[in-house]
């Protein structure tokens, strides 16, 4: 006999323990349930763990709090062994064997999407680490899809400028690990460049439109003179071409300024 909290009141429950294969299952039956018997299944935890309340006095169900020692199980192993529909909260220390090596300590939630009897078929997982990076994973019939890091960025500036003079950012360029820019060439090609520091080097080329054997090399350098401004310190294009119809013609080179237009600037986690 144990107790559960229903609508703020302690309600007697009968707890039954059974075994199926290598798993141990706990059934919890609320004695005053007017809508039919409620049974909860799980494995690998104590009955007290199933019925524990949070600070508000509500039973939220299972949660996992794992470290990174050899004695701490993988969070992915814990999650794939749940035996009940619902959501599962978790907090896991950096270095746990169930995390990707690049992940810091994380807090997250796992949502069961499909069960086969008491066995998990499908689960969606989302977690945020202490670097404010978002990670997702998915379990599908016995296989984890691997952790995937989402593109976490903050728009610092949006517009359209050749930035031959400093522009004022909408948010300061401070506190980010990387910076990125979306830009467009004079031929209309839209591209993306990333810098590890506060300088973004832009190098790209265009193979022409087929009317001539030609290639244009674009070069630009986006810098941040202050944490609230940005400009292009270099912005130009070098074109290398052979005249139309010339099988052995002499290549010619020309240089033009200001061929890069910045469309967006991002700070990246």
C-alpha positions in Angstrom: 0.0 0.0 0.0 1.2 3.5 -0.9 -0.2 7.0 -1.6 -0.5 9.2 -4.6 -1.6 12.9 -4.9 -4.8 13.4 -6.8 -6.3 16.9 -6.9 -4.1 17.9 -4.0 -5.3 15.0 -1.8 -3.4 11.9 -0.7 -5.2 8.9 -2.2 -4.4 5.2 -1.2 -2.9 3.2 -4.0 -2.1 -0.5 -4.4 1.3 -1.1 -5.8 2.0 -4.4 -7.5 5.5 -5.6 -8.6 5.9 -8.1 -11.5 8.6 -9.3 -13.9 8.6 -9.7 -17.6 11.8 -11.0 -19.2 14.7 -9.1 -17.7 12.5 -6.1 -16.7 10.7 -5.4 -13.4 7.4 -3.6 -13.7 5.5 -1.6 -11.1 1.7 -1.2 -11.3 0.1 1.7 -9.3 -3.7 1.5 -8.9 -5.5 4.6 -7.5 -8.3 3.2 -5.3 -10.7 6.2 -5.8 -10.3 6.4 -9.6 -13.8 6.9 -10.9 -12.7 6.6 -14.5 -11.3 3.1 -14.3 -8.1 1.6 -12.9 -4.9 3.6 -13.6 -1.8 1.6 -14.0 1.7 2.9 -14.4 4.6 0.9 -15.7 8.3 1.5 -15.5 11.5 -0.4 -14.7 14.8 0.1 -13.0 13.6 2.5 -10.3 12.0 2.2 -6.9 8.4 2.6 -6.1 9.3 5.7 -4.1 10.8 7.1 -7.2 7.6 6.5 -9.1 5.4 8.3 -6.6 7.7 11.1 -5.4 6.2 14.6 -5.5 7.8 17.8 -6.7 7.8 21.0 -4.6 4.2 21.8 -5.6 3.0 18.4 -4.2 2.2 17.0 -7.6 3.3 13.6 -8.8 5.0 14.4 -12.1 6.1 10.8 -12.8 9.6 9.7 -13.6 12.7 11.9 -14.0 16.4 11.1 -14.4 19.3 12.8 -12.8 22.6 11.3 -13.9 26.3 12.0 -13.4 29.3 11.1 -15.5 31.0 8.4 -13.4 31.5 4.8 -14.5 28.6 3.9 -12.2 26.2 6.3 -13.9 24.2 4.6 -16.7 23.9 6.1 -20.1 20.9 8.5 -20.3 20.0 6.9 -23.7 19.9 3.4 -22.1 17.6 4.8 -19.3 15.2 6.4 -21.7 14.9 3.5 -24.1 13.9 1.3 -21.2 10.8 3.3 -20.1 7.6 1.3 -20.3 4.9 3.9 -20.3 3.5 6.7 -22.5 4.3 10.2 -21.2 7.1 12.7 -20.9 10.3 12.2 -19.0 12.5 15.0 -17.6 16.2 14.6 -17.2 19.4 16.4 -16.1 22.7 14.8 -17.1 26.3 15.8 -16.3 28.8 16.5 -19.0 30.7 13.3 -19.9 27.8 10.9 -19.4 28.2 8.0 -21.9 24.8 8.8 -23.4 25.8 12.3 -24.5 27.8 13.4 -27.6 31.4 14.4 -26.7 30.7 18.0 -27.7 27.7 18.3 -25.3 28.0 20.1 -22.0 25.8 19.2 -19.0 22.2 19.1 -20.2 18.6 19.3 -19.1 15.9 18.1 -21.4 12.7 16.2 -22.0 11.9 12.9 -23.7 8.4 12.3 -25.1 7.2 8.8 -25.9 5.4 8.6 -29.2 4.7 4.9 -29.7 4.7 1.8 -27.5 4.5 -1.9 -28.3 2.9 -3.3 -25.2 5.4 -2.3 -22.4 8.3 -1.8 -24.9 9.3 1.5 -26.4 9.0 1.9 -30.1 9.4 5.7 -30.7 10.6 8.6 -28.6 11.6 12.2 -29.3 14.3 13.9 -27.2 15.3 17.5 -26.9 18.0 18.9 -24.6 19.7 22.3 -23.9 23.2 22.3 -22.6 25.0 24.9 -20.4 26.4 26.6 -23.6 22.8 27.4 -24.6 23.0 24.9 -27.5 20.0 22.8 -28.4 20.4 19.1 -29.2 17.8 16.6 -30.5 17.7 12.8 -30.8 15.1 10.2 -31.9 14.6 6.6 -31.0 13.0 4.4 -33.6 12.3 0.7 -32.9 15.5 -0.1 -31.2 17.9 2.5 -32.8 18.9 5.9 -31.6 19.4 8.4 -34.6 22.4 10.1 -32.9 22.5 13.5 -31.2 22.1 16.4 -33.7 23.1 20.0 -32.7 20.6 22.6 -33.9 21.8 25.8 -35.5 21.6 28.3 -32.6 22.0 31.9 -33.7 20.9 35.4 -32.8 20.3 37.9 -35.6 22.5 40.9 -34.8 21.7 42.9 -38.0 19.3 42.4 -41.0 19.3 44.7 -44.0 21.2 45.2 -47.3 24.4 47.1 -47.4 27.9 47.0 -49.1 29.1 48.3 -45.7 31.8 50.6 -47.0 31.0 52.6 -43.9 30.2 51.1 -40.4 26.6 50.1 -39.8 25.1 50.0 -36.4 24.1 46.5 -35.2 20.7 45.9 -33.6 22.3 43.8 -30.9 25.9 43.9 -29.6 28.5 41.5 -31.1 29.6 40.2 -27.7 29.4 36.8 -25.9 29.2 34.5 -29.0 31.6 31.7 -30.0 31.3 32.4 -33.7 29.9 35.0 -36.1 28.2 34.5 -39.4 27.1 36.5 -42.4 24.6 35.9 -45.2 25.8 37.8 -48.3 25.0 38.2 -52.0 27.3 38.7 -54.9 26.8 41.1 -57.9 25.7 38.1 -59.9 22.9 37.4 -57.5 24.4 34.4 -55.7 23.4 34.1 -52.1 25.9 32.5 -49.7 26.9 32.0 -46.1 30.2 32.6 -44.3 31.3 31.8 -40.7 34.2 33.3 -38.7 35.5 31.9 -35.4 36.5 35.3 -34.1 35.2 38.7 -34.8 36.4 38.6 -38.4 34.5 36.9 -41.2 36.5 36.1 -44.3 34.4 35.8 -47.5 35.9 33.9 -50.4 33.8 32.5 -53.3 33.6 32.3 -57.1 31.2 32.3 -59.9 31.8 30.4 -63.2 30.0 32.8 -65.4 26.8 32.5 -67.6 28.2 30.3 -70.4 28.7 33.1 -72.8 32.4 33.1 -72.2 35.0 31.0 -70.4 35.0 33.2 -67.3 35.4 32.9 -63.5 34.9 35.7 -61.0 36.6 35.4 -57.6 34.9 37.4 -54.8 36.8 38.5 -51.7 35.6 40.4 -48.7 36.4 40.8 -45.0 33.7 41.7 -42.4 35.0 43.2 -39.2 33.5 44.6 -36.0 35.2 47.9 -35.2 33.2 48.0 -32.0 30.7 45.6 -30.4 27.9 47.7 -31.8 29.2 48.3 -35.4 30.3 46.2 -38.4 31.8 47.1 -41.9 33.6 45.5 -44.8 37.3 46.4 -44.7 37.8 44.5 -48.0 35.2 44.2 -50.8 35.9 43.4 -54.4 36.0 40.9 -57.3 38.7 39.7 -59.7 37.4 38.3 -63.0 39.4 36.0 -65.3 38.0 35.4 -68.8 38.8 34.2 -72.3 37.1 36.2 -75.2 34.2 34.6 -76.9 35.1 32.2 -79.7 38.8 32.3 -78.9 40.2 28.8 -78.7 43.7 30.0 -77.8 42.9 33.5 -76.7 44.8 35.3 -74.0 43.0 35.4 -70.6 42.2 38.8 -69.3 41.7 39.9 -65.7 39.7 42.8 -64.4 39.0 44.0 -60.9 35.8 45.7 -59.6 35.1 47.0 -56.2 32.1 46.6 -53.9 30.7 43.3 -55.4 29.6 41.8 -52.0 26.3 42.9 -50.3 25.7 41.9 -46.7 22.2 40.7 -45.9 22.4 39.4 -42.3 24.9 39.1 -39.5 24.5 36.5 -36.8 26.0 35.7 -33.4 26.2 31.9 -33.0 26.4 29.7 -29.9 
